[in-house]
Amino acid sequence: MALLDYQGIFTAPLKGAYMFRVFVFGIGPSISGVAIYKNGEHVVVAYDVQAQDRLNSSNGVVLILEVGDVVSGELWEIESIGRWEGGLETEAGQTARAKKAAQTTRATDLKTPTVEQTTTKAVQTGLKTPTVEQTTTKAVQTGLKTPTAEHTVQEQPLRLRRDKRTVLGTKVTVVNCGKHICSLKSIGQFKQLYDILSSKINILEELGKIKSMETKMKSLETEMERLRTENTEQKEKNRALEMQLMFILDEMKKKNEEISNLTLSQVEELRKENRDREIAFSAALMESGEGFTGPFTTEITLTYRNVITNIGNAYNPITGIFTAPLKGAYMFRVSVYGYAPTQATAAIFKNGQKVVMAHGDQAQGTLNPSNGVVLMLEVGDVVYVRLWSNRRLYDNENNHNIFSGFLLFPLR
C-alpha cells in the first residue's frame, strides 16, 4: 500500500509503554485515512469515507517501545483506501492489498550535502587577500615625513664687516630658525650651547618619570589595601560555607544509615510493588483475515483476540475481559468500525454495568465512532466491551476496532 509522509516522527527516549492516538477529519466525497506505524510496520488505522458531509474518525493503541523505536502517523493515498464498497472488496482493492502484503520494509533517505555544494559554500566564505596596490598605498599613507629645509643646520660662505672692512670667504655656522637666522662664529660655541640645553632637558624628563612612578606606587598601595579587605571578607565567607558543608555531609550520612537499615525483604517488596504498577493493554478485534462480526439477536461480549500489548497480563484475549490486579485509576478506550446502513454500536461495561457507548448510524458510507472513560477500580473489578443486538462491525489487517486500557496511578 503506497504511503505519504503525514507528519513528524516520535522517537522513544526510554523503554516503556506508550499510548498513541490519531484523529482524522475531512469533507466528503474525498476519503480520509491515517495509520499509526511502529518502526515502519503498520499497527492501526483511522479511516472514513462518505459520499458527502464531514468525515470524522479516530483510533489509538498502547505500544511497548525500546529506546530509539520510532512511531509515526502517515496519510494514505486515495486509490489505496477506496477499495471497499458496501463491505465487499473490489478487484482493485484485492490488487492493492496484494501489493501491500508484498511490501515488508520502508526506507527513509537522508539527504547529504554534495561535494559540489560543500565546495561552493567554502569558496563563498573564503578570506580576501589584500592586493599589492592596496598594501603599497597603505604603506605610503603611514610613511615618515622628511624634515624641511627650515629645520636644518647648514654651512655656507658669509660676508662679515669688521672695522668697515669686508672679510670674504670666512666659514661660519648658520642655524635656520624659521624666520630668524641665528649665527655662531664657531662650531665649538654651538656644541657648548647644545650640551647645556640637552642636560637641562634630560633632567626635566627624569623628574617627570619619577613623578609618574610615584603616582603609580600610590595607586598600587591603594589596590593592595582593597585586596587585603576583600581577602578578609572571603575568608569569612569560606568559613560559613565550610560550616554549611559539614552540616549537609552530616545529614547525608544519617540518610545513608537509614537506607542501609532496609532489609532485603523490604527492597524486594518495593520492587514487586513497582512491577505491579506496570499495567497496559491494546487488542484488535480480528486475529487474522477480515470480515464482519454480527449482527446478533442479543448482546455479546466482544473478544479482541489480536493482542498488540498486554503488560501485566491483566487482559484475557479468550474472554475479552480486563481484570484489575490492584486498586487504582484506569483509562479505557474503544474504537468501532462498520459499514452503513447497518448500525455499529459497542459499549464499555464495568462489573456488568454499562458506562459509555460508541455508536455510528447513517444511510451510507463507513461508520467509525469511538469513546473512552477513566474508571476507579478495586482489585478484581472487570471491564469489557459488548456489541449491541442487531449491530455489525467490520475489521481486517488494518485493525480498525481497538480496545485499550492502562493504569494511570494506584490508589490506597
BELVEN-V859581 format. One record per pair of residues at least 4 apart in sequence whose C-alpha atoms are under 6 Angstrom apart, sorted by the first residue. I is the first residue (numbers start at 1). GAP is how many residues later the second one is. D is the distance in whole Angstrom. If there is no record, write none. Layout:
i = (I I)
gap = (GAP GAP)
d = (D D)
This chain:
i = (1 3 4 5 6 6 9 9 10 10 11 11 11 12 12 12 13 14 15 15 15 16 16 17 17 18 18 19 19 20 20 21 21 22 22 23 23 24 24 24 25 25 26 26 27 27 27 28 28 28 28 28 29 29 29 31 32 32 33 33 33 34 34 34 34 34 35 35 35 35 36 36 36 36 37 37 37 37 37 38 38 39 44 44 45 45 46 46 46 47 48 48 49 49 50 57 59 61 62 65 83 83 84 84 89 150 150 153 154 155 157 157 159 159 160 161 161 172 173 174 175 175 176 177 227 279 279 279 279 280 280 280 280 281 281 281 281 282 282 282 282 283 283 283 283 283 283 284 284 284 284 284 285 285 285 286 287 287 289 290 290 291 291 292 292 293 293 294 295 295 295 296 296 297 297 298 299 299 299 300 300 301 301 302 302 303 303 304 304 305 314 314 315 315 316 316 321 321 322 322 323 323 323 324 324 324 325 326 327 327 327 327 327 328 328 328 328 328 329 329 329 329 330 330 330 330 330 331 331 331 331 332 332 332 332 333 333 333 333 334 334 334 334 335 335 335 336 336 336 336 337 337 337 337 337 337 338 338 338 338 338 339 339 340 340 340 340 341 341 343 343 343 344 344 344 344 344 345 345 345 346 346 346 346 346 347 347 347 347 348 348 348 348 349 349 349 349 349 349 350 350 351 358 358 358 359 360 360 377 395)
gap = (99 73 71 69 68 69 62 63 60 61 57 58 59 55 56 57 54 53 50 51 52 48 49 46 47 44 45 42 43 40 41 38 39 36 37 34 35 32 33 34 30 31 28 29 26 27 28 22 23 24 25 26 21 22 23 18 15 16 13 14 43 11 12 40 41 42 9 10 38 39 7 8 36 37 4 5 6 34 35 32 33 31 354 355 353 355 11 12 13 10 7 318 316 317 315 311 276 221 220 4 7 10 4 5 4 26 28 22 20 18 12 14 8 9 7 4 5 13 11 9 7 8 5 4 4 32 33 127 128 30 31 125 126 28 29 123 124 26 27 121 122 21 23 24 25 119 120 20 22 115 117 118 19 20 116 20 18 19 107 105 106 103 104 101 102 99 100 98 95 96 97 93 94 92 93 91 88 89 90 86 87 84 85 83 84 16 17 13 16 12 8 9 6 7 4 5 62 63 60 61 57 58 59 55 56 57 54 53 50 51 52 83 84 48 49 81 82 83 46 47 79 80 44 45 76 77 78 42 43 74 75 40 41 72 73 38 39 70 71 36 37 68 69 35 66 67 32 33 34 65 30 31 56 57 63 64 6 28 29 55 56 27 28 23 24 25 26 22 23 17 18 48 15 16 47 48 49 13 14 43 11 12 40 41 42 9 10 38 39 7 8 36 37 4 5 6 34 35 36 32 33 31 11 12 13 10 7 9 4 5)
d = (4 5 5 5 5 5 6 5 5 5 6 6 4 5 5 5 5 5 6 4 5 6 6 6 5 6 5 6 4 5 5 6 4 6 6 6 4 6 5 6 5 5 6 5 6 4 5 5 6 4 5 6 6 5 5 5 6 5 6 4 6 6 5 5 5 6 6 4 6 5 6 5 6 5 5 5 6 6 5 6 5 5 5 5 6 6 6 5 5 6 6 6 6 6 5 6 6 6 5 6 6 4 6 5 6 6 6 5 6 5 6 5 6 5 5 5 5 5 6 5 5 6 5 6 6 5 5 6 6 6 5 6 4 5 4 6 5 5 5 6 4 5 5 4 5 6 6 5 5 6 6 5 4 6 6 6 5 4 6 6 4 6 6 6 4 6 5 5 5 5 5 5 5 5 6 5 6 5 5 5 5 6 4 6 5 6 4 6 6 5 6 5 6 4 6 6 6 5 5 5 6 6 5 5 5 5 5 5 6 4 5 6 6 6 6 6 4 5 6 5 5 6 5 5 6 4 5 6 4 5 5 6 5 6 4 6 4 6 5 6 6 6 5 4 5 5 5 5 6 5 5 4 6 6 6 6 6 6 5 5 5 5 6 6 5 6 6 5 5 6 5 5 6 5 5 5 6 6 4 6 6 5 6 5 6 6 4 5 5 6 5 6 5 5 4 6 6 5 6 6 5 5 5 5 5 6 5 6 6 6)
